[in-house]
């Protein structure tokens, strides 16, 4: 009989990978990806506790993109909630919103208010 392994073995199949693309606001020097990464690290809850990610969640940053690799249960919606909370804290929620551009990707974009202004001008004519 083979000895039993005490540690949990995590297969790559079960990992969830989510990406947050901050390219547009970072290029405009509106958002700092390092502070956003720290915010996520401090706020993501694992087993009801914040700041104790352990092996369950890993956050990496590649220039303007953040990648969160987590063990289930971890929801994409929770990541969106934390992103919106960060934008509110930085007073950017009035200008930026979070869009799901892919199954595992969120993107931060500016609100498209330019088109709304053009529609009002067309109604006057």
N, C-alpha and C positions, 0 to 999 in steps of 0.2 A: 504494500500500500504506500502511495506517495504521501509525503508530509503536506499538510494543509498550509496554504499561504495565509498569513494573518492580515496583511495589508490589502486594501481594495485595489483591484486592477481595473483601470478604466480603458475601455476600448475606444479607438478613434471613431468608431461608428456612432457611438452614443453622444459624442460631443456636439454642442450647438455653437455655430459660428455666426456672429452678427457683426456688421460693419456700420459705422456711422461716418458718413462722408461730410467733412466740414470744409471742403475745398474753397467754395465761394466766399464765405465769411472770413476765412483765414487769409486768402489772397488780398482781401480788402482791409486787413489788419483790424477787424472788428472782434474776432474771437481768438483766444489763445488756446491751442490744443493741449498744451501741458497742464493748464489749470483745469480744463475739462476732464482730462484723464485723472487728475488727482481728485476731482469732485466725484467721479464715478467710483474710484477706488475707496473713497471714504463713505459713500452712501449706499453702495450695493449691499443688500442684506443676504447673508447665507445662514440658514437655520435660525432666522429671527435676530441675528446680530450684525451690526454694521462694522465695516473696517476689518473683518476677519475673513478674508477671501480664501486663504489656504490654497488647496489644489482644486477647489470647486470652480473658481472663476479666475481667468487670466486676462488682463487688459494690456494690449500692446498698441503702440502708436507708430505709424509710418507717415512722417511728414504731416499731411493734412487729414489722414484717416485714422480712426480708432477702431480696433478690432477687439471684440469681446468673445472669448471662447469659454463656454460654460458647460457644466454637467447638468443634465435635466434633474429636477424641474427648474427651468429658467425661461421666462417669457420675453418675447420681443417687445410686447406691449409695456412691460416693466422698464425696459431700456428707453422707450419713447417717453414714458412718464418722467424718468430721471433727466432726460435731455431737456424736456420742457421746463422742469424745475430749475435746471441750471440756467436756461435762457431767461427765466423770470428773475432769478437771483442777480444776473448780470445786466438786467434791464434791457434785454435784447428781444424779449417776447413780442414787442410791438412791431418789430421789423423782420424777424426770422420765424419760420415755421418748419416743422419736421414732416418730411414726406417719405413714404415707403416707395423707394424707386425699384426695389427688387424684393424677392421673397425673404432674403436675409440682410437687406441693406436699408438703412435710413439715410436721408440726405437733408442737409440744412439749406434752405433756400429763402430768398427774400420774398415778401408778399408782392404780388404783381399789381401794384396800385396805379401804374402808368396807364394800363388799358381802361381802368375804371374812370379815370379822368377824361379820356378820349370819348367814352360813351356819353358822358354828360354834355360835352360840347356838340356832339352830333344831334342830340335831342333839341337843342336850342335853334337849330337851323330850320 
